[in-house]
Every structure is written in C-alpha cells, then in structure tokens.
C-alpha cells in the first residue's frame, strides 16, 4: 500500500473484508455485511488488528458467522451488555429493603418484626420487581393476603 492509501479501506481477496493501514503502519481489518438480505441495513465494523493475530481469512470467517447468526455484531453485543448492566443496577424491592434497614435506627425488636413481615408477606409477592413494575393488582393481592391471615387488620390500621 502506498502512502496515498493510508487510512483508506482497501478490499482484500475475501468478499466483504477490508483492510486499513493507519499512519503508524498498523493494519486493521473491517467487515461489511447484511444479516437479512439486500433490504436490511448494511453493517460495517472492525474485527481486529494484524498485530493481535487477525488475518483477512479470520475476518472472513467472522463475517460468515455473523451473517448466519452464529455470532452477534459488536453493536448487538454492546447493547446486551448495557441491558445486563442496567438490570443489575435497578432498584428492586429487595434492594430498597436492604437500603432501608441500613439507614433506619430501629430497636432490635422492631427490626426483627419488620424482617419477619417482609419475609412472610413481601418476599412471596414481589421481591424481584422494581417500583415501576408494581401494579395495583400486586398491592391488592398483598392486602388480601394480609387480611386472610388476620395480621393485616392490625398492620393496615397502624399504617
């Protein structure tokens, strides 16, 4: 490649595989493909550098795997990682309960009593739900369950 070609994508012997040499002389490989035929959006993404062991043949195999759906695109992989990270960071009822116990100054008896109520009634219904996911039906089920066990009348009147 001449200096004129530095930084430009240059076709390789493999279809849909391109190489780019930067100004430092490092060669990077890029692939271009469509996952659903001609009507879908074209995807262009880097697959690796020659210094890390990437070759045009390896890039071609990666391209084939992504076209056939055996491997996800970089964009799809990042989206799934972000979604997993968001799920781990969301405030569930159990996480809110743990934060509540940390910051409140309750007597040992009251703390034990609250933990018992939470374990018996709340854990069953919606411990892994977020506040946004709670519905009025969930609250109605909790209230009817409390009333059935006769503890609810006292609990609901004290609230």
N, C-alpha and C positions, 0 to 999 in steps of 0.2 A: 504494500500500500504506500502510496506517495504521501507527501505532506499535505497535498490538496485534499486527500480523502480522510484525513484525521478528523475524527468526531462525527463522520457520516456513517450511516448504516450501509453496509456492503453485503450483498447477497452471498451466501455460501453455496456449496454444492447440494445442500439439502433444502427442499422447499419449505418456506415459512421460517427459516432460520437465518438470522443476520448477525454480522459481527460489527463491532465498533472499536476502533483503537483511539484511546484518548491521547492527549498531548504528552503524557508520560510514557506512552508506548504500551499501556496495559490493554489487553484485548478482552472485551466483554461480549457475551452472546445474548441475543434477544430472539424471542419467538413471536410469531404473529399467527393467529388462528381465529376461527369462529366455532362456537360449540353447537349451534343449532342450524347450520346451513347458511346459505347466502343471505337470508333475510335478517339474520341476527347481527348484533354489533360485533365489530372486529376487536379482538383483544390483542394488545401489544404489551409485552412485559419482559423484563430482564430475567435471565435464568442463571447466570453465573459468569465468573471471570476465568480466563485461562490459567491465571496464577493459582486458582483454587481447584484446578483439575477439570474444569469444564471444557468440553470439546463440542464441535458442531454436531457430531454424531449423538452425543449425550443430550444435547439440546433438542435434537430431532425426536429422540425417544420421549423426552419430557413433553414435547408438543403433542405427540401422538397420544400419550396418556391423558393429557388434558382435553383433547378433542373427544376422546372416547369416554370421558367422565371418570377415569380411574384415579385421577389426581385433580385437586381443586386449584383454581387460579390463585395467584397471590392476593388479589382483591377479595376473593371469597374467603380465603384462609384468614386474612386480617379481620374481616367482618365477623367471622365466627369467634375469633379470639376476643374481640371487643365485646361481643354479646356475652361470652362466658365471664369476662371481667365485670361487666355490668351486673350480671346475675349474682356474682359473689359479693358485690358491694351493696346490693339492695338491702333496705331495712325491712326485714321480716318481723313478724310479731315476736318471735323468739329472740331476735337480736334487740328489739326495743325493750323486751322484758329484762334481758341481761343488763342493758344500759340503765334501766330504771333501778334495778337492785344495786348497781354500783353507786349511784348518786344519792339515793334516799337514805335518810338516817332513821331507820325503823328499829323498834325494840325487837329483841330476839323472838319473842312470842309472835308479834305481828308479822315479822319476816317469814317465820315458819308457816303461819296461817296463809299468807299470800302465796307462798310457793305451793302449798297444798292445793289451794283453789286453782291456781294456774295449771298445775299438773293434772288435776282431775277434770277440769272443765274446758280450759282453753286449748291445751295441747291436742286434744282429740279433734277439735273442730278446725282450727286454722293457724297452727304454729308456723307453717312454712309460707303462709300468704303474706303479701305486703299490705299496707294500709289501703292502697289503691285497689287491690283485688277484693277487699271485703265488700260484701253486699248486705243489704238489709235482710235478706233471707238467712245469711250466716248468723247475724245478730239475733234474729227471731228464733233460730234453732238453738242458740246458746241459752236464751232466756227461757224457752220452753223446757229445755233440759234441766235448767236450774230449778224451775218451778216443780217439775216432776219429782226431783229428789228432795223437795221441801226445804232445801237450803236457800233456794232462790228468793223466797219471800223476804227473809231476813236480809239477804245480800242486796236485793233490789230496793228495799225500804231504806237501807243505810246509805245508799248512793245518792 
